[in-house]
Amino acid sequence: MRAHQIMTSKVISVTPGTSIVDAANTMLQHRVSGLPVVGDTGELVGMVSEGDFIRRQEIGTGRKRGRWLRFLVGSGREAADFVHERGSKVGEIMTPEPVTVTEQATLDEIVTVMEKNHVKRLPVMSGARLVGIVTRADLLQAVADLARSVPDPTADDDHIRNRVFAAIESNDWKPVALSVTVRDGVVHLGGVISEERSRQAAIVAAENIPGVKLVHDHLCWVDPMSGAYLYSPEDEQSRRAI
């Protein structure tokens, strides 16, 4: 399997000029722990993640160093920390020049890069163009799918995946962070919904794609008000059977 077969293609991103508040709200709204940062022409210029919001002046968690330690780290480090803790825009707290993988990267290569760089998500590139993002959650889904002893995806599976993704993403009811994997014509849908009718709509959209043999539902329901979380009926049944 390769990056383009498990990645999330619909990437939610921000710009360097996006405010810290807007970026935080976007992450909360879409239930993601990190966002690519893109420039005016769409080029990838950085990543912003939950870790960038840990040391912030608003919540009183700025770094507190004694005089001797301040001397050791130097004024440059102190200045950089000041900007990171008090900056009001994404460009002031993001990680520039993030580590990336290509859409042809294997799962082993993805895991190696994640472990080496201590990151939870990787932008997926096609040349200089950002085409997706792969996260630990995508790898977890891949493990769950392959544990069902389904063959590796074929070129036909890739075409089916693209058509299923397009058929669902074109609707207002589309799941958040939609993921689609296909093995031998068997479709696995993942993502987050806040309305149960969206579940059936997504399943029907996938079933209507030529070549689809079966659709497995892994869509999680989340109450946008309380944050209550429920597994799909199919996954809940599997959990109870363990």
N, C-alpha and C positions, 0 to 999 in steps of 0.2 A: 504494500500500500504506500501511497505517496501523499504529500501535503495537500494537493488539490482535491484528493478524494475524501478528506475528512475535515478540511478547513471550513470556516464560516465565510461565505463569499460576500455577504452583505455586511460590509464593515462600517461600524459607527465610528466616526472620527471627529477631531476638533482641530482648530488652527492655533498657531502660537499666540494669536491675539484674543482667543477665547478667555473669558474671565474664569478665575478659579471656581467661583460659585457655580457658574454654568456648567463647567466640566464635572464638578462633583455631583450636581443634580442629574446630569446625563448618565453618569455611571450608576447612580442609584435607580434612576428610572428604568434603565435597560438591564440592570442587575449584572453588570460587568465590572471586573476589577482593574481594567486598564483600557486605554484608548490610544490608537495611533494619532500622531500629530502630523498634519499635512500642510504644505505651503500653498501659496497662491495658485500655483500651476498643478497642484495635486501631488507633488513629490513628497515622499516620506521624509520628515525632518526630525522626528523624535517619538518618544512614547511617554505617556503619563499614567501612573498607576496609583493604587491605594497607598503604597509606601511613600509617595511624594506628599501625602496629606498628613502623615504621622507627626512630623516635626513642624508645627504651625503655631504662630504667635496667637491666633484667635482662640485656641484651646489651651494655651499656656504650656505647650510641650516643646518650646524652643530649647535648643541645647544650652546648658549652663556649665561653663568651664571655669575652673579656677585660673588665677593669674598665670601660674606656672604652665598649665596645660595650654592656655591661650598663646603663650610664648612659643611652645613646642610646635603647635599646629601652624602658627604664622598668621599674619594679617590677611593673606589671600584666602585661606580657608575660612577664616572668620567672616570675611566679606561675602564669600559664596554662600555660607550658611545663612547670613542675614537676608540675602536675596531670596533664597529658597523658603525661608520661614515667613517672609513678609511680602513676597511678590504677589501681585494681583492678577497676573496673566499666566496662562499655561506655559508660554515660552520661557518664563522665568523659573519654572520648577521642573520642567520635563527632562528626561534623559535624552540628550542629543545623539545622533548617529546610532540608532538602536541596532541590535543584532537581528538579522533576518535570515530566512531560508527561501529557497526557490520553490516554485510549485511542484517541481519534480523531486524534491527531497524525500527520502524514505523515512519511515517512522523511526528507525534506528538513528538516523542522522538528526532528526528533530529532537529526540530525547537527549542525545549527546550534547547538542547545542544548548538545550535548556539546563541540563545539569552543569555544564561547564561555566555558563554565564549566570546561573542562579536566577533564572527568569521563569515565569509561569505562562507566558504567551509570546508568540513570535509572529511578526508580520510576514506574510507570504508574498513574494515578489515575482513578477514576470518581467524580466529586464529591470527597468527603472520604475515600473508601474506596480502600485499596491493592488493586489487582486484578492487578498483574503487575510485571515488571521487564524492561527491554530493555537489552541490552549490545552492545558492539562485535561480539561473537561472533554475536549474532542478526543484526546488519546484514551480517556476512560471509556468513552462511547465506543471507540474502535475495539478496545479489549472486550467489551460486552458483546459486540456484534460478532467478532471472530470466535468468541467462546461458544457460539452456536454452531461451530464447525461448518460455516458457509465458505465456499471457495473465494479466492481472491477476485477482486473486481476485474472485469474485462473492458474493452473499449466500448462495447454496447452498454455496459453498466454506467460508464461515464456519460454517455449520451442520455441515458434515462435519467441519471441524477440531475443533469443540467436542465432537462425539460420539467422534471418534478419541481425543482427549485424555482424555475421561472414561473410555473403555473401557480405556485403558492405565493411567492413574493409580490406578485402583481395585484394583490388584494389588500384592502384595508384591514381585514381580520387576520393578516399573517402573524404567525408566532414571532416573538422577540428572540433574537439569536438563533434563528432557524438553522438546523443542521440536517443534512440529507446524506445518507450513505446507502449504496446499492450493491448487493452481492448476488450475482446470478439472477437478476430480475426481482430480487426481494428487497423492498425499500424499508429503511428504518428512519423514522422522523423524530427529531429531537428539537427542543426549544421550550419556550415559556409562553403560556396562554393565560389570559385573565377572564376568558369567557368560554364556557364549555362548548358552545356551538361552533367555536373556531376549530375545536378538535375534529369534529366530524367533517367540517368543510375541508380541512387539510388532508384528511384521509381520502375523501372523495376525489379531491384534485389529483392526488397521487395515483389513485386507482384508475383514473381516466387516461393516464399516459400509456401509450402503446408499449408493450414489452414488460409492464409491471405484472408480476405474478402474485405478489402478496405485500401487504403494508403492515408494518409493526409500529405501534404507537408508543413513543417514549416522551410525549409532550407533557410537561409538568404544569399544573395549574397553580397560579399564585394570586392571592387576593391583593389587589393594589393598595387597599386601605390598611389592612392589618398585617400584610406580609405572610399570611398563612400559606403553607406550601403542601401540595399533594402530588404524589406520583401518579402517573397514568394508571388506569385500571389494569392494563396488561402488566406493567412493571410491579404494581402493588401485589398482584396475584403471584408473580414470580418470587417476590420477597417473602411472602407468607409461606411459600412452598419450601423455602430453605430451612 
